[in-house]
Amino acid sequence: MHTLKLTTVGSSTGAVFPKELLAQMNLTKGDRLYAIETPDGFLITPYDPSIEEQLEVGRDFMREYRDTFKILAK
């Protein structure tokens, strides 16, 4: 478990992330994080949930036209 410290950044509030946590999440300065509300609380993730939905639609499309993609790959 990691602890985040809230601090003042100009007129806003920011969080300080330990270097180890940033390395584990493969994050660098300027990257975006998403706070997603779940029944158990909030999930902080670098993955945009709207992109995941788009990827799933693409995967479904590729599954449906698998034979066509095989032919096009030749």
Buried (B, 14 or more C-beta within 10 A) or exposed (E): EEEEEEEEEEEEEEEEBEEEEBEEBEBEEEEEEBEEEEEEEEEEEEBEEEEEEEEEEEEEEEEEEEEEEEEEEE
